[in-house]
Amino acid sequence: MNPWLHGVVYGTGMVTLLLTAAALATWWERKFSAQLHNRVGPIIVGWWGILQPIADAVKAVQKDDIVPRDADKPLFNLAPVFPVALVLATAAVIHLGGWWDETGTWQSTLLIADLDIGILWVLAIAGLMVFPLWMAGWSSNNKYALLAGMRAVAQGISYEIPLVLAALVPVVVTGSFSLSGIVAWQAEHGWLVWRLPLVGLVAFVLFFASSLAESNRIPFDIPEAESELISGVYVEYTGLKMTMFVLAEYIHTFIASALAATLFLGGPHGPAPALLGPLWMALKTLTLFLIIYWIRWTWFRFRADQLMELCWKWLVPLGLVLVMLTALMVLVGWA
């Protein structure tokens, strides 16, 4: 297939898949949290409330688009657009499936772009997510939003470091920055979370925890903190603009789950025919997605000082130790 046509077809499919999954996730989270808290959740619109996302979208469209009088209007209006665009851009290198060729080599096929620097692409785009939050906080001309924006920048920059260090573990082991290359290595040698005794598991947990902080999920949702910052950077946003921020968070959570599954759990590779690769990838991603929201509805958020102390005193040193141990294991032939 022509590369341009491939990108258009697969890109359209991926965007449609992510937007649909994010919409359904809003319904699923309400039902899931209702079960944990002994509530009912959505039940009126559609069977078992399944059409609630459509009702939410209609409600958001009907709401007034309010812009504060003294806000920086260009930045205020642009801030909700960038998070959605950035998280969709990271999906370009997510690997959904592949097959074994006649030589017994794993070939990656179901992805938009097979970049040689796939991990760097994802981490670089994810690192830019702090800018829309800062734009929203600054342009709102609101002290609560500004404080939340400053927290978001501090949190994003801090947790990007352990995230990168954890992602370096698969890079050091496989010798590749390509996500398809890392999946191919795991297809031949085994999932990294088990292949490296203890080191792989700890690196996976570190990456997963840092991803929660990157996507502002509890217990790391300091930029929002509705109990102390009245919704933080989102306080002045209404209607569709607020919906775009929420949509970006859900998609970011999906991408983080898919990336963790790709780097440490073999991606679409599983103990079944390669034809079922997309199913394996979906199961792994949805399982991690479930864990993220299980954590959200059972844990309290950290204070800002606890959040930064956890990162700089514990997670960053742990990440450095993991990278050094991984390099040592590769050097002596244990990986």
Secondary structure as UniProt FT lines:
FT   HELIX           3..36
FT   TURN            37..38
FT   HELIX           47..49
FT   TURN            50..51
FT   HELIX           52..62
FT   TURN            69..70
FT   HELIX           73..78
FT   TURN            79..80
FT   HELIX           81..90
FT   HELIX           91..93
FT   STRAND          98..100
FT   TURN            102..103
FT   STRAND          106..108
FT   TURN            116..117
FT   HELIX           118..127
FT   TURN            128..129
FT   HELIX           130..139
FT   TURN            140..141
FT   HELIX           143..174
FT   HELIX           179..189
FT   HELIX           192..195
FT   TURN            197..198
FT   HELIX           199..214
FT   TURN            215..216
FT   TURN            218..219
FT   TURN            222..224
FT   HELIX           226..229
FT   TURN            230..231
FT   HELIX           232..234
FT   TURN            235..236
FT   HELIX           239..264
FT   TURN            267..268
FT   HELIX           274..276
FT   HELIX           277..296
FT   TURN            297..298
FT   HELIX           304..309
FT   HELIX           310..315
FT   HELIX           316..332
//
